[in-house]
């Protein structure tokens, strides 16, 4: 490890090593899920594995929806007038 990276990448490496084998998910089941999507005609662009991951993504979606709703009129105010005429 390069000493200059100990505070950034080194910290992340240490955290990953310390959590190894204590994850809530089952790595064998995760591997099965990954293999399963390889045979799908339209596999997901993003695959959440584990209830904890699904919960985080759902929270992010709610936050983005709330922010979009709050700022929708400002966001769409930058369109040309004829965009909404169709």
C-alpha positions in Angstrom: 0.0 0.0 0.0 1.3 3.4 -0.9 1.4 5.6 2.2 -0.3 8.5 0.4 -3.4 6.4 0.0 -3.7 5.0 3.5 -6.2 7.7 4.6 -8.5 7.0 1.6 -8.2 3.7 -0.2 -6.4 2.1 2.8 -9.3 3.0 5.1 -11.8 1.4 2.7 -9.6 -1.7 2.3 -9.4 -2.1 6.1 -13.2 -1.6 6.5 -13.9 -4.3 3.8 -11.4 -6.7 5.4 -12.9 -6.1 8.9 -16.5 -6.8 7.6 -15.6 -9.8 5.6 -17.6 -12.9 6.6 -20.0 -10.8 8.7 -22.2 -9.5 5.8 -25.9 -10.1 6.2 -26.2 -11.8 2.9 -25.2 -15.3 1.7 -22.5 -15.1 -0.9 -23.5 -18.4 -2.4 -27.1 -17.2 -2.9 -25.7 -13.9 -4.4 -23.6 -16.0 -6.9 -26.7 -18.0 -7.8 -28.7 -14.8 -8.4 -25.9 -13.4 -10.6 -25.7 -16.6 -12.6 -29.5 -16.6 -13.0 -29.6 -13.2 -14.6 -27.0 -14.1 -17.2 -29.6 -16.3 -18.9 -32.2 -13.6 -19.0 -33.0 -11.9 -22.3 -33.2 -8.5 -20.6 -31.1 -8.7 -17.4 -31.4 -5.7 -15.0 -29.0 -2.8 -15.5 -28.7 -2.8 -11.7 -29.2 -5.8 -9.5 -29.7 -5.2 -5.8 -28.8 -8.2 -3.7 -30.1 -8.4 -0.2 -32.9 -6.8 1.7 -30.5 -4.1 3.1 -29.6 -3.1 -0.5 -33.2 -3.0 -1.6 -34.1 -0.8 1.3 -31.3 1.7 0.6 -32.3 1.9 -3.1 -36.0 2.4 -2.1 -35.0 5.2 0.2 -32.9 6.8 -2.5 -35.9 6.6 -4.9 -38.2 8.3 -2.4 -35.6 11.0 -1.8 -35.2 11.7 -5.5 -39.0 11.7 -6.0 -39.5 14.2 -3.2 -36.8 16.5 -4.6 -38.1 16.2 -8.1 -41.7 17.0 -7.0 -40.4 20.0 -5.0 -38.4 21.5 -7.9 -40.5 20.3 -10.9 -41.9 23.7 -11.9 -38.5 25.3 -11.8 -36.9 22.4 -13.7 -39.6 22.5 -16.5 -39.6 26.4 -16.6 -36.4 26.2 -18.7 -38.2 24.5 -21.6 -39.2 26.4 -24.8 -42.8 27.4 -24.8 -43.7 25.1 -27.7 -42.4 21.9 -26.0 -45.6 21.6 -24.0 -47.9 22.4 -27.0 -47.7 18.9 -28.5 
